[in-house]
Amino acid sequence: MEITEVRVQRVSPGNSLKAYANITFDDCFVLHNVRVIEGNDGLYIGMPSRKLSNGEFKNIAHPITAEFREKMTKAVLEVYEKTPVMPGQEAES
């Protein structure tokens, strides 16, 4: 499965959520609402999830292998780094 397109939209700075991404696979399937998050060890991606009645979050979709997760992370973060800050926002440090 190949990643054929990644679109990133930055969000307002000031918290750990930095952006949302949409990832297209093989030009025929898209995964929306992948989050770019700043953690203690740097940037990582969070899969789309929903909140359960007990308050826990459950991923809606996720990569099965570590290798594919790394491929997705690399693709999203490369586009994130090239995506300009939205007009009216301060540049992130």
N, CA, C and O atoms as a CHARMM CRD file, in Angstrom:
* protein
*
  372
    1    1 MET  N      0.85900  -1.17000   0.00000 PROA 1      0.00000
    2    1 MET  CA     0.00000   0.00000   0.00000 PROA 1      0.00000
    3    1 MET  C      0.90100   1.22800   0.00000 PROA 1      0.00000
    4    1 MET  O      1.79500   1.36600   0.83500 PROA 1      0.00000
    5    2 GLU  N      0.64800   2.10500  -0.94600 PROA 2      0.00000
    6    2 GLU  CA     1.45600   3.31200  -1.06100 PROA 2      0.00000
    7    2 GLU  C      0.68200   4.53400  -0.58400 PROA 2      0.00000
    8    2 GLU  O     -0.53100   4.63200  -0.76900 PROA 2      0.00000
    9    3 ILE  N      1.39400   5.44700   0.02400 PROA 3      0.00000
   10    3 ILE  CA     0.82600   6.73900   0.40700 PROA 3      0.00000
   11    3 ILE  C      0.96500   7.63300  -0.81300 PROA 3      0.00000
   12    3 ILE  O      2.07900   7.94900  -1.23200 PROA 3      0.00000
   13    4 THR  N     -0.16300   8.04200  -1.38400 PROA 4      0.00000
   14    4 THR  CA    -0.12300   8.81100  -2.62300 PROA 4      0.00000
   15    4 THR  C     -0.35200  10.30600  -2.42200 PROA 4      0.00000
   16    4 THR  O     -0.05400  11.10100  -3.31400 PROA 4      0.00000
   17    5 GLU  N     -0.87700  10.69600  -1.26400 PROA 5      0.00000
   18    5 GLU  CA    -1.04700  12.12300  -0.98400 PROA 5      0.00000
   19    5 GLU  C     -1.18100  12.33500   0.51600 PROA 5      0.00000
   20    5 GLU  O     -1.78900  11.53400   1.22700 PROA 5      0.00000
   21    6 VAL  N     -0.60000  13.43300   0.97700 PROA 6      0.00000
   22    6 VAL  CA    -0.76200  13.85700   2.37000 PROA 6      0.00000
   23    6 VAL  C     -1.09900  15.33800   2.34500 PROA 6      0.00000
   24    6 VAL  O     -0.39900  16.13600   1.72200 PROA 6      0.00000
   25    7 ARG  N     -2.17300  15.69500   3.02400 PROA 7      0.00000
   26    7 ARG  CA    -2.55400  17.10400   3.17700 PROA 7      0.00000
   27    7 ARG  C     -2.55400  17.42500   4.66000 PROA 7      0.00000
   28    7 ARG  O     -3.06100  16.66000   5.48100 PROA 7      0.00000
   29    8 VAL  N     -1.97500  18.57100   4.98400 PROA 8      0.00000
   30    8 VAL  CA    -1.84900  18.97700   6.38500 PROA 8      0.00000
   31    8 VAL  C     -2.42500  20.36900   6.55500 PROA 8      0.00000
   32    8 VAL  O     -2.18900  21.25600   5.73500 PROA 8      0.00000
   33    9 GLN  N     -3.18000  20.55100   7.62400 PROA 9      0.00000
   34    9 GLN  CA    -3.65700  21.88400   7.99800 PROA 9      0.00000
   35    9 GLN  C     -3.24000  22.14600   9.43300 PROA 9      0.00000
   36    9 GLN  O     -3.66800  21.45900  10.36100 PROA 9      0.00000
   37   10 ARG  N     -2.39600  23.15300   9.59300 PROA 10     0.00000
   38   10 ARG  CA    -1.97000  23.52700  10.94400 PROA 10     0.00000
   39   10 ARG  C     -3.13800  24.11700  11.71700 PROA 10     0.00000
   40   10 ARG  O     -4.07100  24.66900  11.13300 PROA 10     0.00000
   41   11 VAL  N     -3.07200  23.99400  13.04000 PROA 11     0.00000
   42   11 VAL  CA    -4.07900  24.59800  13.91400 PROA 11     0.00000
   43   11 VAL  C     -3.40500  25.69300  14.72400 PROA 11     0.00000
   44   11 VAL  O     -2.18200  25.83300  14.69300 PROA 11     0.00000
   45   12 SER  N     -4.19000  26.45800  15.43700 PROA 12     0.00000
   46   12 SER  CA    -3.64700  27.56000  16.23500 PROA 12     0.00000
   47   12 SER  C     -2.59900  27.04600  17.20600 PROA 12     0.00000
   48   12 SER  O     -2.81000  26.03300  17.87400 PROA 12     0.00000
   49   13 PRO  N     -1.46100  27.74500  17.28900 PROA 13     0.00000
   50   13 PRO  CA    -0.41900  27.31400  18.22000 PROA 13     0.00000
   51   13 PRO  C     -0.84600  27.54400  19.66700 PROA 13     0.00000
   52   13 PRO  O     -1.80100  28.27200  19.93700 PROA 13     0.00000
   53   14 GLY  N     -0.14000  26.92500  20.57200 PROA 14     0.00000
   54   14 GLY  CA    -0.40700  27.15800  21.98200 PROA 14     0.00000
   55   14 GLY  C     -0.73700  25.90600  22.75400 PROA 14     0.00000
   56   14 GLY  O     -0.84800  25.95000  23.97900 PROA 14     0.00000
   57   15 ASN  N     -0.89800  24.78500  22.06600 PROA 15     0.00000
   58   15 ASN  CA    -1.09900  23.52700  22.78900 PROA 15     0.00000
   59   15 ASN  C     -0.37000  22.40900  22.05900 PROA 15     0.00000
   60   15 ASN  O      0.32900  22.66300  21.07800 PROA 15     0.00000
   61   16 SER  N     -0.52400  21.19600  22.51700 PROA 16     0.00000
   62   16 SER  CA     0.23900  20.08600  21.94600 PROA 16     0.00000
   63   16 SER  C     -0.26900  19.65000  20.57700 PROA 16     0.00000
   64   16 SER  O      0.49200  19.05000  19.81900 PROA 16     0.00000
   65   17 LEU  N     -1.52600  19.92800  20.23100 PROA 17     0.00000
   66   17 LEU  CA    -2.04600  19.60500  18.90600 PROA 17     0.00000
   67   17 LEU  C     -1.53000  20.64300  17.91800 PROA 17     0.00000
   68   17 LEU  O     -1.80700  21.83300  18.06300 PROA 17     0.00000
   69   18 LYS  N     -0.79000  20.19900  16.92800 PROA 18     0.00000
   70   18 LYS  CA    -0.16600  21.11500  15.97500 PROA 18     0.00000
   71   18 LYS  C     -0.87900  21.17300  14.63200 PROA 18     0.00000
   72   18 LYS  O     -0.87300  22.21500  13.97600 PROA 18     0.00000
   73   19 ALA  N     -1.50400  20.05000  14.20600 PROA 19     0.00000
   74   19 ALA  CA    -2.12600  20.02000  12.87600 PROA 19     0.00000
   75   19 ALA  C     -3.00900  18.79000  12.74400 PROA 19     0.00000
   76   19 ALA  O     -2.94600  17.85500  13.54300 PROA 19     0.00000
   77   20 TYR  N     -3.84000  18.82700  11.69700 PROA 20     0.00000
   78   20 TYR  CA    -4.59600  17.65300  11.26200 PROA 20     0.00000
   79   20 TYR  C     -4.10100  17.27900   9.87800 PROA 20     0.00000
   80   20 TYR  O     -3.73400  18.14900   9.08700 PROA 20     0.00000
   81   21 ALA  N     -4.08900  15.98800   9.58400 PROA 21     0.00000
   82   21 ALA  CA    -3.64500  15.51200   8.27700 PROA 21     0.00000
   83   21 ALA  C     -4.67200  14.55100   7.69700 PROA 21     0.00000
   84   21 ALA  O     -5.37500  13.85000   8.42400 PROA 21     0.00000
   85   22 ASN  N     -4.74000  14.53700   6.37300 PROA 22     0.00000
   86   22 ASN  CA    -5.50200  13.54600   5.62500 PROA 22     0.00000
   87   22 ASN  C     -4.49400  12.77600   4.78400 PROA 22     0.00000
   88   22 ASN  O     -3.67200  13.37900   4.09400 PROA 22     0.00000
   89   23 ILE  N     -4.55000  11.45900   4.83600 PROA 23     0.00000
   90   23 ILE  CA    -3.60000  10.61300   4.11900 PROA 23     0.00000
   91   23 ILE  C     -4.36800   9.78400   3.09900 PROA 23     0.00000
   92   23 ILE  O     -5.32000   9.08600   3.45000 PROA 23     0.00000
   93   24 THR  N     -3.95000   9.86000   1.82500 PROA 24     0.00000
   94   24 THR  CA    -4.56600   9.06100   0.76500 PROA 24     0.00000
   95   24 THR  C     -3.64900   7.88900   0.44300 PROA 24     0.00000
   96   24 THR  O     -2.43500   8.04300   0.30900 PROA 24     0.00000
   97   25 PHE  N     -4.26100   6.71300   0.32100 PROA 25     0.00000
   98   25 PHE  CA    -3.53400   5.48200   0.01200 PROA 25     0.00000
   99   25 PHE  C     -3.94600   4.98400  -1.36800 PROA 25     0.00000
  100   25 PHE  O     -5.13500   4.88600  -1.67000 PROA 25     0.00000
  101   26 ASP  N     -2.95600   4.67100  -2.20300 PROA 26     0.00000
  102   26 ASP  CA    -3.19000   4.09000  -3.53400 PROA 26     0.00000
  103   26 ASP  C     -4.22500   4.86100  -4.35500 PROA 26     0.00000
  104   26 ASP  O     -4.92800   4.27300  -5.17600 PROA 26     0.00000
  105   27 ASP  N     -4.31900   6.16100  -4.13700 PROA 27     0.00000
  106   27 ASP  CA    -5.28100   7.01300  -4.85200 PROA 27     0.00000
  107   27 ASP  C     -6.71800   6.51400  -4.76200 PROA 27     0.00000
  108   27 ASP  O     -7.54400   6.85000  -5.61200 PROA 27     0.00000
  109   28 CYS  N     -7.03000   5.70600  -3.72600 PROA 28     0.00000
  110   28 CYS  CA    -8.39600   5.17100  -3.66300 PROA 28     0.00000
  111   28 CYS  C     -8.97300   5.08200  -2.25500 PROA 28     0.00000
  112   28 CYS  O    -10.13000   4.69100  -2.10100 PROA 28     0.00000
  113   29 PHE  N     -8.20400   5.43200  -1.21600 PROA 29     0.00000
  114   29 PHE  CA    -8.71300   5.37700   0.15700 PROA 29     0.00000
  115   29 PHE  C     -8.08000   6.51300   0.93500 PROA 29     0.00000
  116   29 PHE  O     -6.87500   6.74200   0.82900 PROA 29     0.00000
  117   30 VAL  N     -8.88500   7.23400   1.72100 PROA 30     0.00000
  118   30 VAL  CA    -8.34800   8.36000   2.48900 PROA 30     0.00000
  119   30 VAL  C     -8.65200   8.17700   3.97000 PROA 30     0.00000
  120   30 VAL  O     -9.73200   7.72300   4.35000 PROA 30     0.00000
  121   31 LEU  N     -7.68500   8.53700   4.79000 PROA 31     0.00000
  122   31 LEU  CA    -7.81800   8.51700   6.24500 PROA 31     0.00000
  123   31 LEU  C     -7.79000   9.97000   6.71100 PROA 31     0.00000
  124   31 LEU  O     -6.78000  10.65600   6.56100 PROA 31     0.00000
  125   32 HSD  N     -8.90900  10.43700   7.27900 PROA 32     0.00000
  126   32 HSD  CA    -9.03400  11.82300   7.73600 PROA 32     0.00000
  127   32 HSD  C     -8.71400  11.93100   9.22700 PROA 32     0.00000
  128   32 HSD  O     -8.73400  10.94400   9.96200 PROA 32     0.00000
  129   33 ASN  N     -8.42100  13.15200   9.64500 PROA 33     0.00000
  130   33 ASN  CA    -8.27200  13.51200  11.06300 PROA 33     0.00000
  131   33 ASN  C     -7.13100  12.80500  11.77800 PROA 33     0.00000
  132   33 ASN  O     -7.24300  12.46800  12.95700 PROA 33     0.00000
  133   34 VAL  N     -6.03800  12.58100  11.06500 PROA 34     0.00000
  134   34 VAL  CA    -4.81300  12.13300  11.72100 PROA 34     0.00000
  135   34 VAL  C     -4.22500  13.37800  12.37300 PROA 34     0.00000
  136   34 VAL  O     -4.10500  14.41700  11.72300 PROA 34     0.00000
  137   35 ARG  N     -3.86100  13.28700  13.63700 PROA 35     0.00000
  138   35 ARG  CA    -3.37200  14.46100  14.36600 PROA 35     0.00000
  139   35 ARG  C     -1.84100  14.48100  14.39900 PROA 35     0.00000
  140   35 ARG  O     -1.19400  13.44000  14.51800 PROA 35     0.00000
  141   36 VAL  N     -1.28200  15.67500  14.29400 PROA 36     0.00000
  142   36 VAL  CA     0.14600  15.88800  14.54300 PROA 36     0.00000
  143   36 VAL  C      0.22700  16.48500  15.93700 PROA 36     0.00000
  144   36 VAL  O     -0.34500  17.54000  16.21000 PROA 36     0.00000
  145   37 ILE  N      0.94800  15.79400  16.81900 PROA 37     0.00000
  146   37 ILE  CA     0.98400  16.16000  18.23400 PROA 37     0.00000
  147   37 ILE  C      2.43200  16.35100  18.67500 PROA 37     0.00000
  148   37 ILE  O      3.32000  15.60000  18.27200 PROA 37     0.00000
  149   38 GLU  N      2.65800  17.37200  19.51400 PROA 38     0.00000
  150   38 GLU  CA     3.97700  17.60700  20.10900 PROA 38     0.00000
  151   38 GLU  C      4.00200  16.92900  21.46500 PROA 38     0.00000
  152   38 GLU  O      3.27500  17.32400  22.37700 PROA 38     0.00000
  153   39 GLY  N      4.83800  15.90900  21.60000 PROA 39     0.00000
  154   39 GLY  CA     4.98500  15.20200  22.86800 PROA 39     0.00000
  155   39 GLY  C      6.32200  15.50900  23.51000 PROA 39     0.00000
  156   39 GLY  O      7.08400  16.33000  22.99800 PROA 39     0.00000
  157   40 ASN  N      6.61000  14.86800  24.60800 PROA 40     0.00000
  158   40 ASN  CA     7.88300  15.07300  25.31400 PROA 40     0.00000
  159   40 ASN  C      9.08300  14.69100  24.46300 PROA 40     0.00000
  160   40 ASN  O     10.16400  15.25700  24.62200 PROA 40     0.00000
  161   41 ASP  N      8.89800  13.72800  23.55500 PROA 41     0.00000
  162   41 ASP  CA     9.99800  13.26200  22.70900 PROA 41     0.00000
  163   41 ASP  C      9.91200  13.80500  21.29100 PROA 41     0.00000
  164   41 ASP  O     10.56100  13.27000  20.39200 PROA 41     0.00000
  165   42 GLY  N      9.12900  14.85400  21.06900 PROA 42     0.00000
  166   42 GLY  CA     9.01300  15.44600  19.74300 PROA 42     0.00000
  167   42 GLY  C      7.66200  15.18000  19.11000 PROA 42     0.00000
  168   42 GLY  O      6.71000  14.78200  19.78100 PROA 42     0.00000
  169   43 LEU  N      7.59500  15.40800  17.80000 PROA 43     0.00000
  170   43 LEU  CA     6.34000  15.25700  17.07500 PROA 43     0.00000
  171   43 LEU  C      6.02000  13.79400  16.81300 PROA 43     0.00000
  172   43 LEU  O      6.91300  12.98000  16.57700 PROA 43     0.00000
  173   44 TYR  N      4.72300  13.47200  16.85900 PROA 44     0.00000
  174   44 TYR  CA     4.25400  12.14400  16.47200 PROA 44     0.00000
  175   44 TYR  C      2.84800  12.29300  15.91100 PROA 44     0.00000
  176   44 TYR  O      2.24000  13.35700  16.02600 PROA 44     0.00000
  177   45 ILE  N      2.32700  11.22300  15.30100 PROA 45     0.00000
  178   45 ILE  CA     0.97200  11.28800  14.77200 PROA 45     0.00000
  179   45 ILE  C      0.03600  10.45700  15.63400 PROA 45     0.00000
  180   45 ILE  O      0.41700   9.41700  16.17300 PROA 45     0.00000
  181   46 GLY  N     -1.19600  10.93700  15.75300 PROA 46     0.00000
  182   46 GLY  CA    -2.25300  10.23600  16.47400 PROA 46     0.00000
  183   46 GLY  C     -3.34500   9.84600  15.49600 PROA 46     0.00000
  184   46 GLY  O     -3.76800  10.65400  14.66900 PROA 46     0.00000
  185   47 MET  N     -3.79100   8.62600  15.59000 PROA 47     0.00000
  186   47 MET  CA    -4.81900   8.12100  14.68700 PROA 47     0.00000
  187   47 MET  C     -6.19200   8.68600  15.05300 PROA 47     0.00000
  188   47 MET  O     -6.41300   9.08200  16.19700 PROA 47     0.00000
  189   48 PRO  N     -7.11800   8.72600  14.08200 PROA 48     0.00000
  190   48 PRO  CA    -8.47800   9.16300  14.39600 PROA 48     0.00000
  191   48 PRO  C     -9.08000   8.24900  15.46000 PROA 48     0.00000
  192   48 PRO  O     -8.87800   7.03500  15.43400 PROA 48     0.00000
  193   49 SER  N     -9.81100   8.83600  16.38500 PROA 49     0.00000
  194   49 SER  CA   -10.36100   8.03900  17.48200 PROA 49     0.00000
  195   49 SER  C    -11.72500   8.57100  17.88600 PROA 49     0.00000
  196   49 SER  O    -12.13800   9.65600  17.47700 PROA 49     0.00000
  197   50 ARG  N    -12.41000   7.78200  18.69700 PROA 50     0.00000
  198   50 ARG  CA   -13.69300   8.21200  19.25100 PROA 50     0.00000
  199   50 ARG  C    -13.68400   7.92800  20.74200 PROA 50     0.00000
  200   50 ARG  O    -12.99100   7.02900  21.21700 PROA 50     0.00000
  201   51 LYS  N    -14.45700   8.70300  21.46100 PROA 51     0.00000
  202   51 LYS  CA   -14.52900   8.55600  22.91200 PROA 51     0.00000
  203   51 LYS  C    -15.60400   7.53600  23.26400 PROA 51     0.00000
  204   51 LYS  O    -16.74100   7.64100  22.80500 PROA 51     0.00000
  205   52 LEU  N    -15.24300   6.55400  24.07800 PROA 52     0.00000
  206   52 LEU  CA   -16.18300   5.53800  24.52700 PROA 52     0.00000
  207   52 LEU  C    -16.97700   6.04600  25.72300 PROA 52     0.00000
  208   52 LEU  O    -16.62300   7.06500  26.31700 PROA 52     0.00000
  209   53 SER  N    -18.03700   5.34900  26.07600 PROA 53     0.00000
  210   53 SER  CA   -18.89100   5.77800  27.18800 PROA 53     0.00000
  211   53 SER  C    -18.15600   5.78500  28.52300 PROA 53     0.00000
  212   53 SER  O    -18.55100   6.49800  29.44500 PROA 53     0.00000
  213   54 ASN  N    -17.07600   4.98800  28.63400 PROA 54     0.00000
  214   54 ASN  CA   -16.30300   4.95600  29.87700 PROA 54     0.00000
  215   54 ASN  C    -15.22300   6.04000  29.92100 PROA 54     0.00000
  216   54 ASN  O    -14.44100   6.09800  30.87000 PROA 54     0.00000
  217   55 GLY  N    -15.17900   6.90100  28.89300 PROA 55     0.00000
  218   55 GLY  CA   -14.22200   7.99700  28.86700 PROA 55     0.00000
  219   55 GLY  C    -12.92300   7.68400  28.15200 PROA 55     0.00000
  220   55 GLY  O    -12.13200   8.59100  27.89200 PROA 55     0.00000
  221   56 GLU  N    -12.68400   6.42300  27.82800 PROA 56     0.00000
  222   56 GLU  CA   -11.47400   6.04400  27.10200 PROA 56     0.00000
  223   56 GLU  C    -11.63400   6.36400  25.62100 PROA 56     0.00000
  224   56 GLU  O    -12.74900   6.45300  25.10800 PROA 56     0.00000
  225   57 PHE  N    -10.49500   6.53600  24.94100 PROA 57     0.00000
  226   57 PHE  CA   -10.50700   6.76900  23.50300 PROA 57     0.00000
  227   57 PHE  C    -10.07700   5.49500  22.79600 PROA 57     0.00000
  228   57 PHE  O     -9.15900   4.80500  23.23900 PROA 57     0.00000
  229   58 LYS  N    -10.74700   5.18900  21.69200 PROA 58     0.00000
  230   58 LYS  CA   -10.45900   3.99600  20.89700 PROA 58     0.00000
  231   58 LYS  C    -10.15400   4.43700  19.47300 PROA 58     0.00000
  232   58 LYS  O    -10.92500   5.18600  18.87300 PROA 58     0.00000
  233   59 ASN  N     -9.01200   3.96600  18.92200 PROA 59     0.00000
  234   59 ASN  CA    -8.67800   4.29300  17.54000 PROA 59     0.00000
  235   59 ASN  C     -9.72900   3.73700  16.59700 PROA 59     0.00000
  236   59 ASN  O    -10.19700   2.61200  16.76800 PROA 59     0.00000
  237   60 ILE  N    -10.09600   4.53100  15.60200 PROA 60     0.00000
  238   60 ILE  CA   -11.02300   4.09100  14.56700 PROA 60     0.00000
  239   60 ILE  C    -10.27100   3.26900  13.52800 PROA 60     0.00000
  240   60 ILE  O    -10.77800   2.25600  13.04500 PROA 60     0.00000
  241   61 ALA  N     -9.07500   3.70100  13.18900 PROA 61     0.00000
  242   61 ALA  CA    -8.21600   3.00100  12.23200 PROA 61     0.00000
  243   61 ALA  C     -6.78000   3.20600  12.68600 PROA 61     0.00000
  244   61 ALA  O     -6.44700   4.23200  13.27800 PROA 61     0.00000
  245   62 HSD  N     -5.93700   2.22900  12.40800 PROA 62     0.00000
  246   62 HSD  CA    -4.53000   2.35300  12.78800 PROA 62     0.00000
  247   62 HSD  C     -3.68800   1.37800  11.98100 PROA 62     0.00000
  248   62 HSD  O     -4.19600   0.35400  11.52400 PROA 62     0.00000
  249   63 PRO  N     -2.39800   1.68500  11.79800 PROA 63     0.00000
  250   63 PRO  CA    -1.51400   0.74800  11.10800 PROA 63     0.00000
  251   63 PRO  C     -1.29300  -0.49300  11.97100 PROA 63     0.00000
  252   63 PRO  O     -1.26700  -0.41300  13.19900 PROA 63     0.00000
  253   64 ILE  N     -1.13700  -1.62800  11.31800 PROA 64     0.00000
  254   64 ILE  CA    -0.93800  -2.88200  12.04200 PROA 64     0.00000
  255   64 ILE  C      0.53600  -3.11400  12.35000 PROA 64     0.00000
  256   64 ILE  O      0.87300  -3.66000  13.40000 PROA 64     0.00000
  257   65 THR  N      1.41000  -2.70400  11.44400 PROA 65     0.00000
  258   65 THR  CA     2.83700  -2.95500  11.65500 PROA 65     0.00000
  259   65 THR  C      3.57400  -1.67700  12.04400 PROA 65     0.00000
  260   65 THR  O      3.17300  -0.57100  11.68100 PROA 65     0.00000
  261   66 ALA  N      4.64700  -1.85600  12.78200 PROA 66     0.00000
  262   66 ALA  CA     5.49000  -0.71900  13.17200 PROA 66     0.00000
  263   66 ALA  C      6.10800  -0.06800  11.93700 PROA 66     0.00000
  264   66 ALA  O      6.27600   1.15100  11.89200 PROA 66     0.00000
  265   67 GLU  N      6.44400  -0.87700  10.93900 PROA 67     0.00000
  266   67 GLU  CA     7.05800  -0.34400   9.71900 PROA 67     0.00000
  267   67 GLU  C      6.10600   0.59700   8.98400 PROA 67     0.00000
  268   67 GLU  O      6.51800   1.65300   8.50500 PROA 67     0.00000
  269   68 PHE  N      4.83900   0.21100   8.89700 PROA 68     0.00000
  270   68 PHE  CA     3.89200   1.07700   8.19300 PROA 68     0.00000
  271   68 PHE  C      3.56700   2.31700   9.01600 PROA 68     0.00000
  272   68 PHE  O      3.35900   3.39100   8.45300 PROA 68     0.00000
  273   69 ARG  N      3.52000   2.18800  10.32500 PROA 69     0.00000
  274   69 ARG  CA     3.31700   3.37300  11.17700 PROA 69     0.00000
  275   69 ARG  C      4.46200   4.35900  10.96000 PROA 69     0.00000
  276   69 ARG  O      4.22900   5.56300  10.85400 PROA 69     0.00000
  277   70 GLU  N      5.68200   3.86500  10.89400 PROA 70     0.00000
  278   70 GLU  CA     6.83700   4.73100  10.66200 PROA 70     0.00000
  279   70 GLU  C      6.74300   5.40700   9.29500 PROA 70     0.00000
  280   70 GLU  O      7.06300   6.58700   9.16100 PROA 70     0.00000
  281   71 LYS  N      6.30400   4.66000   8.28500 PROA 71     0.00000
  282   71 LYS  CA     6.13700   5.21800   6.93800 PROA 71     0.00000
  283   71 LYS  C      5.09900   6.34300   6.95000 PROA 71     0.00000
  284   71 LYS  O      5.31200   7.39300   6.34300 PROA 71     0.00000
  285   72 MET  N      3.98300   6.12500   7.63800 PROA 72     0.00000
  286   72 MET  CA     2.94700   7.15500   7.74500 PROA 72     0.00000
  287   72 MET  C      3.46200   8.37300   8.50500 PROA 72     0.00000
  288   72 MET  O      3.24800   9.51000   8.08600 PROA 72     0.00000
  289   73 THR  N      4.13600   8.13300   9.61300 PROA 73     0.00000
  290   73 THR  CA     4.66800   9.22900  10.42300 PROA 73     0.00000
  291   73 THR  C      5.62900  10.07700   9.61200 PROA 73     0.00000
  292   73 THR  O      5.53600  11.30400   9.61600 PROA 73     0.00000
  293   74 LYS  N      6.54500   9.43300   8.92100 PROA 74     0.00000
  294   74 LYS  CA     7.52900  10.15300   8.11300 PROA 74     0.00000
  295   74 LYS  C      6.84000  10.98700   7.03200 PROA 74     0.00000
  296   74 LYS  O      7.19100  12.15000   6.83100 PROA 74     0.00000
  297   75 ALA  N      5.86900  10.40400   6.34100 PROA 75     0.00000
  298   75 ALA  CA     5.17500  11.11900   5.26700 PROA 75     0.00000
  299   75 ALA  C      4.43100  12.34000   5.80400 PROA 75     0.00000
  300   75 ALA  O      4.50200  13.41700   5.21200 PROA 75     0.00000
  301   76 VAL  N      3.72300  12.18100   6.91400 PROA 76     0.00000
  302   76 VAL  CA     2.94700  13.28800   7.48100 PROA 76     0.00000
  303   76 VAL  C      3.87200  14.38400   8.00600 PROA 76     0.00000
  304   76 VAL  O      3.64000  15.56500   7.74800 PROA 76     0.00000
  305   77 LEU  N      4.90900  14.00600   8.73400 PROA 77     0.00000
  306   77 LEU  CA     5.78900  15.02700   9.32200 PROA 77     0.00000
  307   77 LEU  C      6.58600  15.77300   8.25900 PROA 77     0.00000
  308   77 LEU  O      6.88700  16.95300   8.43800 PROA 77     0.00000
  309   78 GLU  N      6.93400  15.10900   7.15200 PROA 78     0.00000
  310   78 GLU  CA     7.61500  15.81100   6.05700 PROA 78     0.00000
  311   78 GLU  C      6.72000  16.90900   5.48600 PROA 78     0.00000
  312   78 GLU  O      7.18300  18.02400   5.24300 PROA 78     0.00000
  313   79 VAL  N      5.44800  16.59900   5.27300 PROA 79     0.00000
  314   79 VAL  CA     4.51800  17.60200   4.74500 PROA 79     0.00000
  315   79 VAL  C      4.25200  18.67300   5.80000 PROA 79     0.00000
  316   79 VAL  O      4.17000  19.85600   5.46800 PROA 79     0.00000
  317   80 TYR  N      4.11500  18.27900   7.06100 PROA 80     0.00000
  318   80 TYR  CA     3.88900  19.24100   8.14600 PROA 80     0.00000
  319   80 TYR  C      5.00300  20.28500   8.17600 PROA 80     0.00000
  320   80 TYR  O      4.73000  21.48000   8.29200 PROA 80     0.00000
  321   81 GLU  N      6.23900  19.84700   8.07500 PROA 81     0.00000
  322   81 GLU  CA     7.37700  20.77800   8.13900 PROA 81     0.00000
  323   81 GLU  C      7.36900  21.76400   6.97600 PROA 81     0.00000
  324   81 GLU  O      7.88200  22.87500   7.10800 PROA 81     0.00000
  325   82 LYS  N      6.79400  21.37200   5.83900 PROA 82     0.00000
  326   82 LYS  CA     6.74800  22.23500   4.65400 PROA 82     0.00000
  327   82 LYS  C      5.49300  23.10400   4.61000 PROA 82     0.00000
  328   82 LYS  O      5.39800  24.01300   3.78500 PROA 82     0.00000
  329   83 THR  N      4.53100  22.83100   5.49000 PROA 83     0.00000
  330   83 THR  CA     3.25800  23.55300   5.48000 PROA 83     0.00000
  331   83 THR  C      3.42100  24.88000   6.20900 PROA 83     0.00000
  332   83 THR  O      3.83000  24.90500   7.37000 PROA 83     0.00000
  333   84 PRO  N      3.10200  25.98600   5.53600 PROA 84     0.00000
  334   84 PRO  CA     3.26300  27.28400   6.19700 PROA 84     0.00000
  335   84 PRO  C      2.27600  27.46300   7.34200 PROA 84     0.00000
  336   84 PRO  O      1.20400  26.85700   7.37300 PROA 84     0.00000
  337   85 VAL  N      2.67100  28.30600   8.27000 PROA 85     0.00000
  338   85 VAL  CA     1.79500  28.67700   9.37600 PROA 85     0.00000
  339   85 VAL  C      0.61900  29.44200   8.78200 PROA 85     0.00000
  340   85 VAL  O      0.79200  30.22500   7.84800 PROA 85     0.00000
  341   86 MET  N     -0.57200  29.21800   9.32000 PROA 86     0.00000
  342   86 MET  CA    -1.77500  29.88500   8.81300 PROA 86     0.00000
  343   86 MET  C     -1.65500  31.39600   8.99200 PROA 86     0.00000
  344   86 MET  O     -1.03600  31.85700   9.95100 PROA 86     0.00000
  345   87 PRO  N     -2.24500  32.17800   8.07200 PROA 87     0.00000
  346   87 PRO  CA    -2.20100  33.63700   8.21300 PROA 87     0.00000
  347   87 PRO  C     -2.74500  34.08000   9.56500 PROA 87     0.00000
  348   87 PRO  O     -3.75400  33.56200  10.04400 PROA 87     0.00000
  349   88 GLY  N     -2.06100  35.04400  10.17100 PROA 88     0.00000
  350   88 GLY  CA    -2.49100  35.57100  11.45700 PROA 88     0.00000
  351   88 GLY  C     -1.91100  34.84500  12.64900 PROA 88     0.00000
  352   88 GLY  O     -2.11400  35.26000  13.79000 PROA 88     0.00000
  353   89 GLN  N     -1.18400  33.75200  12.39600 PROA 89     0.00000
  354   89 GLN  CA    -0.57700  33.00800  13.49900 PROA 89     0.00000
  355   89 GLN  C      0.88100  33.40500  13.64100 PROA 89     0.00000
  356   89 GLN  O      1.54800  33.75800  12.66900 PROA 89     0.00000
  357   90 GLU  N      1.35300  33.34000  14.86000 PROA 90     0.00000
  358   90 GLU  CA     2.76800  33.55000  15.12400 PROA 90     0.00000
  359   90 GLU  C      3.52600  32.31200  14.68500 PROA 90     0.00000
  360   90 GLU  O      2.99400  31.20400  14.75900 PROA 90     0.00000
  361   91 ALA  N      4.74100  32.47800  14.23600 PROA 91     0.00000
  362   91 ALA  CA     5.57600  31.32300  13.90000 PROA 91     0.00000
  363   91 ALA  C      5.88600  30.55800  15.16800 PROA 91     0.00000
  364   91 ALA  O      6.11900  31.14800  16.22300 PROA 91     0.00000
  365   92 GLU  N      5.88800  29.22700  15.05800 PROA 92     0.00000
  366   92 GLU  CA     6.19300  28.39500  16.22400 PROA 92     0.00000
  367   92 GLU  C      7.69400  28.36200  16.44200 PROA 92     0.00000
  368   92 GLU  O      8.47400  28.43100  15.49200 PROA 92     0.00000
  369   93 SER  N      8.08900  28.25700  17.69600 PROA 93     0.00000
  370   93 SER  CA     9.52100  28.18600  17.98600 PROA 93     0.00000
  371   93 SER  C      9.93800  26.77400  18.26000 PROA 93     0.00000
  372   93 SER  O     11.11300  26.51800  18.52500 PROA 93     0.00000
